[in-house]
Amino acid sequence: MSNSLARRVAAEFLGTAFLVTAVVGSGIMGERLANGNVALALLANTIATGAALVALIATFGPISGAHLNPAVSLADAMESGLRWAEAPAYVSAQILGGIGGAMTAHVMFGSSLVSLSHHNRSGPAQVFSEFIATFGLLCVIWGCSRLRSTIIPFAVGSYITAAYWFTASTSFANPAVTIARSLSDTFSGIRPFDVPLFLLAQLAGAVVATLLFRWLIPSVRKEAANVVPPHS
């Protein structure tokens, strides 16, 4: 692995780890403080996740593009913004970083290092929600990467904040985050049994959005290096 790729992979690992720490940690904190008010717990979880996304994409974007999401890396590779040979390293770092982030949150809140989730997120509505959530995320990224790549951190953070509330699944929209959350039997968790269909829906949403924007904006392949922020 070249030094350049190693730095980018490290950035993807750290960025995804911090993202999942924010998701799981704020879920635990929100649930503990909300006294049974699920809407209040979800609001706390939402604000923390959206804010973390803006900060993390702005921080790691200039290094690796701050994909922090295998679906985004897949879409970028489809448009030649990321070499296919490098995609496995990105995805592995994201998945391992996500798992590390969940463990970090558990340690901070005095929970078991790993606890398989019992949170039921099954059914056609939930799976379709994940397709829509990821489709919308990639639409935002591809739309903003053309000429306005500097606003992507804010656009992605805003979109995920909104999607937490307008999707039935609370918008996981990220295979690495989904896998990590299956290892957390907390407010933000998902049963391991429900993970495979979520992953398929997320990847399908990313592919469909990418193909759509290939048609809507024929020059989108030239902008693929700007997913998420421009990076070397």
KOLMIPA-945044 format. One record per atom (N, C-alpha, C, O): x, y, z; residue in one letter. Coordinates in steps of 0.001 Angstrom, whole numbers, plus 500000, padded with zeros to 6 digits. Layout:
XYZA;...
//
This chain:
500851498803500000M;500000500000500000M;500887501246500000M;501789501377500827M;500622502153499069S;501414503375498987S;501133504274500182S;500114504136500857S;502063505204500432N;501861506143501536N;500607506971501346N;499891507246502308N;500333507370500112S;499145508174499832S;497871507403500168S;496978507928500832S;497794506155499704L;496612505344499996L;496506505056501484L;495407505066502039L;497628504802502133A;497611504531503575A;497042505716504351A;496262505535505286A;497435506929503959R;496903508113504636R;495398508242504404R;494644508559505324R;494976507996503179R;493549508107502870R;492730507050503607R;491642507335504108R;493255505842503667V;492561504759504367V;492480505062505862V;491453504811506493V;493554505596506425A;493542505971507848A;492491507041508110A;491794507001509124A;492379507999507192A;491376509053507346A;489966508476507294A;489093508902508050A;489737507502506401E;488419506870506306E;488104506084507585E;486970506088508066E;489123505411508124F;488931504660509375F;488557505600510526F;487572505378511230F;489355506644510699L;489111507569511811L;487791508316511649L;487036508476512609L;487520508771510426G;486288509514510193G;485060508673510462G;484115509140511098G;485060507426509982T;483909506553510208T;483784506176511670T;482676506067512197T;484923505976512332A;484897505663513766A;484255506796514557A;483404506551515412A;484655508025514281F;484067509170514980F;482578509320514647F;481780509680515512F;482210509044513396L;480803509146513010L;479955508164513807L;478921508547514354L;480375506905513881V;479594505915514612V;479620506198516111V;478624505979516801V;480748506681516615T;480788507079518024T;479735508142518309T;479063508101519340T;479595509096517386A;478589510148517549A;477178509576517488A;476317509951518283A;476943508668516545V;475605508085516385V;475218507257517614V;474154507461518199V;476081506336517992V;475765505439519106V;475816506187520436V;474932506029521277V;476845506991520618G;476980507711521882G;475838508669522143G;475314508728523255G;475449509423521121S;474337510363521314S;473022509622521499S;472119510115522175S;472909508417520890G;471713507611521112G;471604507166522564G;470529507217523161G;472731506726523127I;472739506309524531I;472439507487525449I;471606507391526349I;473131508605525208M;472925509788526042M;471494510301525930M;470863510629526935M;470985510368524691G;469632510863524491G;468603509993525192G;467677510505525821G;468763508671525087E;467807507766525725E;467847507898527237E;466809507852527896E;469048508064527791R;469172508173529245R;468553509461529777R;467983509478530867R;468665510528529012L;468188511831529488L;466739512119529136L;466127513016529715L;466182511363528186A;464843511681527683A;463722511121528556A;462555511451528347A;464060510283529525N;463053509729530432N;461895509066529691N;460729509276530025N;462227508268528688G;461194507535527969G;460577508265526802G;459757507688526088G;460940509513526582N;460407510287525448N;461230509951524210N;462324510483524025N;460704509068523362V;461452508582522208V;461724509702521213V;462798509758520614V;460755510591521037A;460934511700520096A;462088512599520527A;462864513056519689A;462204512852521816L;463288513694522326L;464632512990522166L;465631513622521821L;464656511689522415A;465894510926522240A;466327510942520779A;467510511103520479A;465364510776519867L;465690510798518438L;466177512176518007L;467079512285517177L;465587513224518566L;466023514583518228L;467469514791518643L;468260515349517882L;467821514348519842A;469211514475520309A;470151513683519404A;471220514170519036A;469757512477519050N;470537511616518165N;470726512283516798N;471812512243516218N;469669512885516306T;469694513540514989T;470656514720514957T;471494514821514062T;470533515606515931I;471353516826515965I;472833516457516056I;473666517027515352I;473153515497516933A;474550515098517095A;475107514482515820A;476243514763515439A;474315513643515157T;474787512993513934T;475004513994512820T;476044513975512161T;474037514868512600G;474176515871511538G;475359516798511765G;476110517100510837G;475519517247513003A;476630518144513316A;477968517438513153A;478926518021512644A;478033516177513587A;479272515412513452A;479637515220511989A;480809515310511625A;478645514956511148L;478919514760509724L;479563515995509099L;480533515883508350L;479023517162509407V;479594518396508857V;481053518529509272V;481921518793508440V;481320518346510561A;482682518510511076A;483632517461510510A;484763517783510145A;483185516215510433L;484071515136509985L;484367515218508493L;485496514960508075L;483377515570507689I;483621515708506250I;484557516877505988I;485441516788505137I;484367517969506711A;485258519115506545A;486682518772506994A;487649519269506416A;486816517931508011T;488132517576508553T;488884516598507658T;490037516835507299T;488226515500507302F;488905514433506572F;488718514511505059F;489391513798504313F;487815515365504606G;487575515498503176G;488809515819502359G;489031515178501331G;489620516781502765P;490812517109501974P;491847515989501917P;492748516024501079P;491727514998502794I;492685513888502795I;492201512732501930I;492921512265501047I;490971512270502188S;490479511058501523S;489205511263500717S;488767510362500002S;488604512457500833G;487280512669500270G;486201512468501305G;485042512802501061G;486560511923502467A;485614511703503573A;484345511012503095A;483237511494503333A;484516509875502417H;483337509097502042H;482629508604503295H;481423508789503454H;483391507974504179L;482885507447505463L;481699506516505249L;480878506337506148L;481604505916504050N;480384505209503670N;480688504327502455N;481019504861501397N;480588503008502567P;480862502156501416P;479978502444500206P;480411502253499070P;478757502896500429A;477872503222499312A;478413504404498520A;478318504428497293A;478975505373499212V;479569506535498543V;480834506109497800V;481069506555496676V;481638505263498408S;482851504786497741S;482507503986496490S;483181504117495469S;481461503156496560L;481009502411495387L;480594503358494275L;480976503170493120L;479816504372494618A;479359505327493619A;480528506084492998A;480552506317491790A;481494506465493826D;482661507195493323D;483493506311492399D;484015506782491389D;483616505023492747A;484361504101491883A;483636503890490553A;484280503745489514A;482311503873490579M;481541503732489346M;481848504849488361M;481827504645487147M;482136506036488899E;482398507199488048E;483883507495487923E;484269508565487453E;484715506550488344S;486178506641488220S;486805507724489085S;487937508137488836S;486087508183490089G;486690509125491033G;487590508405492025G;488541508987492547G;487287507135492284L;488098506268493133L;488444505038492318L;487565504435491701L;489713504657492305R;490116503479491545R;489484502230492162R;489443502087493384R;488993501325491307W;488389500090491801W;489370499298492660W;488963498631493611W;490652499365492334A;491651498623493102A;491789499166494525A;492221498450495429A;491417500437494717E;491522501055496034E;490234500946496840E;490244501135498056E;489135500645496174A;487839500600496844A;487791499603498003A;487245499939499054A;488344498382497858P;488305497451498996P;488989497992500245P;488534497740501361P;490073498729500066A;490771499306501220A;489896500352501897A;489824500407503125A;489228501184501095Y;488310502191501648Y;487188501520502434Y;486913501883503578Y;486542500534501804V;485389499883502427V;485794499143503701V;485084499203504705V;486915498455503668S;487389497739504863S;487657498706506005S;487290498442507150S;488298499829505689A;488589500829506719A;487307501398507308A;487216501617508516A;486317501636506456Q;485043502181506925Q;484322501202507842Q;483799501595508885Q;484292499930507459I;483602498931508281I;484313498745509619I;483676498725510672I;485645498608509568L;486401498444510813L;486328499690511683L;486235499597512907L;486371500859511047G;486241502099511799G;484886502206512470G;484788502641513618G;483835501809511754G;482497501847512339G;482381500941513554G;481817501335514575G;482909499736513448I;482878498799514576I;483664499378515758I;483228499301516907I;484828499956515453G;485620500584516510G;484883501745517159G;484987501959518367G;484133502497516347G;483370503618516886G;482274503167517831G;482042503796518864G;481591502071517483A;480547501548518366A;481147501095519690A;480588501357520755A;482290500413519619M;482964499959520841M;483397501142521703M;483286501111522928M;483892502184521038T;484327503375521776T;483173503992522547T;483321504359523713T;482021504105521892A;480845504667522568A;480440503806523753A;480091504331524811A;480483502485523586H;480114501587524680H;481036501773525883H;480580501805527026H;482341501896525613V;483298502075526710V;483019503385527443V;483047503423528673V;482752504451526705M;482508505761527319M;481275505743528216M;481228506447529225M;480278504937527850F;479035504927528634F;478906503708529530F;477829503417530050F;480028502988529710G;480036501882530653G;479222500682530234G;478729499946531088G;479066500463528926S;478320499314528427S;479282498204528008S;480498498394527980S;478714497042527684S;479536495950527172S;480197496375525871S;479619497130525089S;481415495885525643L;482160496291524456L;481372496004523190L;481323496846522292L;480760494842523101V;479898494459521975V;478637493832522540V;478701492975523421V;477487494264522029S;476216493666522450S;475296493651521239S;474881494706520761S;474974492461520741L;474144492349519548L;472784492998519792L;472137492758520811L;472369493819518839S;471138494576518997S;469905493687518879S;469904492707518133S;468857494035519619H;467548493393519514H;466505494351518928H;465306494074518958H;466978495475518398H;466066496500517865H;465540496046516503H;466289495973515529H;464240495743516450N;463613495243515226N;463436496366514207N;462735497344514468N;464074496220513046R;463903497191511962R;463631496414510665R;464354496560509679R;462588495596510686S;462285494737509556S;461050495221508807S;460320496093509277S;460834494637507633G;459635494932506861G;459920495744505622G;460924496453505555G;459029495645504621P;459216496364503348P;459352497874503511P;460133498500502795P;458611498463504431A;458669499919504603A;460059500362505061A;460589501363504580A;460639499614505987Q;461964499949506493Q;463011499802505385Q;463872500667505221Q;462934498707504627V;463912498468503562V;463773499522502465V;464775500044501976V;462543499836502078F;462328500870501064F;462832502220501556F;463376503007500781F;462650502481502829S;463151503725503412S;464661503849503251S;465175504933502975S;465375502728503425E;466823502766503259E;467228503005501809E;468224503677501540E;466459502459500883F;466715502752499473F;466552504244499220F;467415504869498604F;465451504816499692I;465187506242499483I;466236507099500185I;466714508082499620I;466591506735501405A;467565507522502168A;468905507584501450A;469506508653501344A;469378506438500954T;470683506400500291T;470604507011498900T;471533507698498473T;469518506772498197F;469306507406496901F;469373508929497044F;470049509602496266F;468677509458498031G;468686510902498256G;470053511425498632G;470460512497498184G;470774510663499465L;472121511084499867L;473026511225498662L;473738512221498534L;473007510234497769L;473871510305496590L;473407511373495618L;474227511962494913L;472115511635495565C;471632512750494740C;472204514071495246C;472647514910494462C;472189514241496558V;472745515466497147V;474232515574496832V;474709516639496441V;474963514483497000I;476411514514496765I;476730514804495308I;477546515679495019I;476093514074494375W;476387514295492957W;475935515673492512W;476612516317491710W;474803516134493019G;474332517453492621G;475239518571493094G;475453519556492386G;475778518409494311C;476630519464494877C;478080519357494432C;478817520341494498C;478503518176493977S;479908518020493599S;480250518827492351S;481418519134492109S;479248519168491569R;479467519937490345R;479454521424490685R;478395521994490950R;480608522040490677L;480812523485490865L;480692523953492316L;481186525030492650L;480047523171493184R;479817523654494552R;480287522631495585R;479617522418496595R;481417522008495341S;481868520935496217S;482146521401497647S;482109520589498572S;482423522687497847T;482731523174499191T;481517523146500119T;481671523211501338T;480318523052499555I;479139523027500428I;478712521601500772I;477749521410501515I;479414520605500245I;478997519223500476I;478928518864501961I;477963518211502360I;479900519254502812P;479768518903504240P;478452519384504842P;477816518661505609P;478048520592504499F;476811521153505047F;475582520511504407F;474576520275505076F;475671520232503114A;474552519603502418A;474300518192502942A;473156517808503185A;475377517422503115V;475228516049503604V;474721516042505050V;473824515271505392V;475297516902505894G;474837516982507274G;473376517382507373G;472628516832508181G;472969518344506546S;471575518803506549S;470643517705506061S;469578517479506635S;471053517025504997Y;470202515975504439Y;469981514845505440Y;468846514419505654Y;471057514359506052I;470916513264507005I;470085513694508213I;469299512905508736I;470255514942508658T;469443515446509762T;467964515381509411T;467148514952510226T;467619515803508203A;466229515757507766A;465753514326507561A;464640513976507954A;466600513492506941A;466198512125506609A;465963511266507847A;465210510295507785A;466594511607508969Y;466308510911510222Y;464807510948510520Y;464255510028511124Y;464154512045510075W;462756512261510429W;461783511938509309W;460622511633509585W;462218511994508039F;461235511721506986F;461314510302506441F;460555509956505535F;462214509466506968T;462252508056506583T;461847507186507772T;462154507505508921T;461156506089507483A;460695505199508548A;461841504506509265A;461705504093510417A;462975504380508577S;464125503672509150S;465066504584509918S;466053504109510479S;464792505859509956T;465668506905510515T;466979507007509757T;467999507391510328T;466960506663508464S;468045506961507535S;469430506519507998S;470268507350508347S;469663505220507999F;471029504719508203F;471883505146507005F;472922505784507170F;471430504784505792A;472030505233504524A;473535504976504425A;474244505708503735A;474023503941505112N;475459503715505178N;475720502273505632N;475448501941506786N;476241501411504752P;476488500024505145P;477423499856506339P;477186498995507187P;478472500656506419A;479416500533507531A;478742500893508855A;478947500220509865A;477954501938508844V;477234502355510045V;476190501304510423V;475980501030511605V;475547500725509428T;474529499695509682T;475154498490510374T;474619497995511366T;476279498021509856I;476960496870510464I;477375497195511895I;477178496383512799I;477944498368512100A;478396498755513437A;477226498849514417A;477350498443515573A;476095499381513963R;474949499550514853R;474294498222515211R;473549498142516188R;474566497175514425S;474037495852514776S;474756495277515990S;474277494330516613S;475899495851516321L;476692495392517457L;476436496224518708L;477182496143519684L;475369497029518668S;475054497916519790S;473585497753520175S;472693498225519470S;473346497083521296D;471979496869521765D;471509498102522535D;471226498051523732D;471439499213521797T;471076500496522381T;470018501163521499T;469507500551520561T;469701502398521801F;468666503145521086F;468884503141519578F;467918503053518820F;470120503233519134S;470408503363517704S;470672502033517013S;471068502019515847S;470462500917517701G;470833499618517160G;469892499078516095G;468822499633515843G;470319497977515472I;469524497244514499I;469868495764514645I;471039495406514776I;468853494908514624R;469116493469514744R;470021492991513609R;469822493397512464R;471000492146513891P;471829491587512814P;470996490918511726P;471371490948510554P;469873490316512099F;468991489656511127F;468473490628510074F;468220490233508935F;468312491908510448D;467751492911509536D;468809493591508670D;468478494335507746D;470073493335508969V;471161494046508282V;471261493738506790V;471393494678506006V;471206492477506348P;471429492200504921P;470499492961503975P;470959493481502959P;469215493037504283L;468293493757503405L;468560495259503436L;468401495940502423L;468961495774504588F;469349497190504662F;470537497457503745F;470556498451503020F;471530496567503776L;472718496768502942L;472360496723501462L;472836497552500686L;471531495769501066L;471129495679499662L;470383496932499228L;470625497452498139L;469484497420500068A;468725498621499733A;469631499839499615A;469454500670498724A;470594499939500510Q;471518501077500489Q;472378501071499228Q;472535502103498576Q;472927499925498890L;473770499834497700L;472943500070496432L;473413500709495491L;471720499555496411A;470853499781495251A;470529501267495109A;470533501798493998A;470250501936496217G;469960503366496170G;471130504172495640G;470944505113494869G;472337503803496054A;473540504504495590A;473752504307494102A;474087505255493392A;473560503074493618V;473767502782492196V;472731503503491337V;473079504102490320V;471476503451491734V;470418504088490941V;470620505602490878V;470460506206489817V;470970506213492005A;471208507661492006A;472382508026491116A;472343509040490419A;473422507212491135T;474606507480490313T;474267507371488827T;474687508212488033T;473520506355488452L;473120506202487053L;472203507340486621L;472299507826485494L;471319507764487510L;470430508877487183L;471218510154486927L;470958510862485954L;472184510452487800F;472947511690487633F;473939511599486489F;474359512626485956F;474324510386486098R;475126510235484893R;474344510737483681R;474924511257482728R;473015510574483729W;472150511055482645W;471782512529482824W;471805513298481863W;471443512921484058L;471032514301484313L;472166515289484056L;471956516355483477L;473374514919484496I;474549515783484350I;475637514973483654I;476433514313484322I;475684515010482311P;476655514183481582P;478101514385482012P;478930513492481836P;478412515552482576S;479789515826482989S;480093515320484390S;481174515586484916S;479148514585485016V;479320514201486414V;480565513346486625V;481163513391487700V;480967512567485622R;482155511722485780R;483408512574485937R;484371512149486574R;483401513772485364K;484545514661485512K;484613515231486923K;485672515667487374K;483471515224487620E;483413515793488960E;483583514727490045E;483527515044491234E;483789513472489649A;483828512379490627A;484935512536491657A;484805512074492791A;486031513193491264A;487123513409492232A;486704514350493356A;487398514444494368A;485585515044493196N;485104515962494217N;484127515297495175N;483419515986495909N;484078513978495178V;483197513259496084V;484036512686497228V;484818511760497011V;483886513220498437V;482971514275498795V;483664515627498526V;483368516208497481V;484562516186499371P;485319517371498978P;486485516992498069P;486913515838498057P;486995517945497318P;488169517639496486P;489342517183497344P;489575517722498426P;490067516205496867H;491230515711497612H;492245515199496631H;491930514904495478H;493466515098497100S;494541514627496230S;494776513149496462S;495644512555495824S;
//
